[in-house]
Amino acid sequence: MGINTGMVYGGADPRSLIENRMPYYVENMVNRGLCLKFNSIVRDWDKVVSDWAATGRNKSALVRDYCLDDPEWLSSARGTLAEIVRKNKGNQPLAYDIRDELSVTISANPFYYDFNPIALKNFRNWHKSQYRTLDALNA
């Protein structure tokens, strides 16, 4: 069949691949916060996106359920990654894929931005570090 590599989903057990001497990679390591399709308070994305198309989005719809700049979320994601890497590193997987097929379309993750106050503050600080402000130009 030509199959020469296996895949381990997140924290799943790679034992069967190891026992059969099958190289593998690890994917979907961090789902909470990255895969909104399955980790969101929204249960019917099709309805939500259809409503947005018909009536527009209200401001609350521009805030992700999980802010990727939130120190609490970052700590959780780092912990999850570290645990999965510890579990697999002795087997030398071919690759680690933090999240499979991230979408920037409405198909899975209709949020490729975040208007969470933490994200906005961090973006504004980054922006100031990259570009001169009008105050600096007028000085």
N, C-alpha and C positions, 0 to 999 in steps of 0.2 A: 504494500500500500504506500510505501514511501514515508510513513510517519516515523520521525526520528527525534521528536521532542515532545515533552508533555508540559502541561500547565497546572500550577497549583493556585487555587483561588484564595487570596488573602491568607488567613491563618490556618488553612486546611492542612491535613497531614500528608506529607509527600512520600510516606513509607512505601506505597505500592510502586511508585516510580523508581525509588532508590533500589528496592529489592529486585526490580527488573532492569537495573542499570540503564535507565532511561534519563537522559539529561532533561532538565525542566527549567522553566522560568516561573516567577511568582508575579501575579497580577492582582489588581483590585485590592491593594493593600489598605487604602483608606477610602472607605465609602461614605461614612458619616461626614457630611459637609461638602463632599465633592460630587456625589451622585444624588442630586436632589429628587430625582424621579422616585427613589425608594426611601429617602431619608428627609422627608419634608412634612410639614403639617398639611400640605395640599394632598388630597387623595385622588382628585380627578383633574389631571393636568390638561386634558383635552378641553374640558369645560372652561377652565381658567384661561387658557390661551385663546379659546374662541371668544370668550367675553372681552378679553383685552383687544382683540382684533375689531370687535364690534363697538366697544365703548371707550377704549383707551385704558391705560393703567392708572390707578390712583397711586399716590406717593408711597403708601405702605407696601405696595407690590414691588417696590424697587429695593427692598431690604431683604437680603438673603436670610434664610433660616439659620444658617451658620456663617458667621463672618470669618473669612479666612485670615483676617488680621487680628482677630481676637486672641489674646495670649492664652486664654483657657482652651480654645479650640486648637491652637498651634501645639500646645503642650500635649493634649490628648493625641493629636495626629502623630507627633514625634514619638510618643510612648508606644503607639500601635506599630509604627514602622520599626522601632527598635526591637520590639518583641518578635515581630515576624522575621526580621533579619537574624536575630539571635537563633531562632528556631531553624533557619535554613542555611546559615553561613557555612557550616561544616560540610554541607553537600555541594557547595559552590554552584548555585544556580546560574544559569546563563544570563539572566537579567532579572531586575526588579522593576515592576511597572506600578507606580503608585496608584494609578487609576486607569482603567481600560476605556478607550474611546470617548474621552471627554468631548462633549458636544458644546458648541457655542451657538446652537440653533434651538428651536423650540422642540426638537425631537426628543430630547432627554433632559437637558439642563437649560431652561429658559433664563438663566441668570449667568451672564458672563461679566457682570458688574455687581457692585454692591454699594448701596447708599446707607449702609449702617454707619452710625456716628463714628465708630472706631476706624472703619475703612476710609471715611471722608477725611478725618483728622490726619491719618497717615498719608493719604494721597496729597493733601494740601501741604504737609511738611515736606514730602518728597518733591512736589512741584516747586516750592520755594527754594529747595536746594539745587534745583536744575535750571531755574530761570530767574532772571533778575526781575524784581517786582517793579511796578510803576513808580513806587516811592523812590526806589534807587535810581530810576531813569530821570526823575524830576529833580534829584538832589544836585 
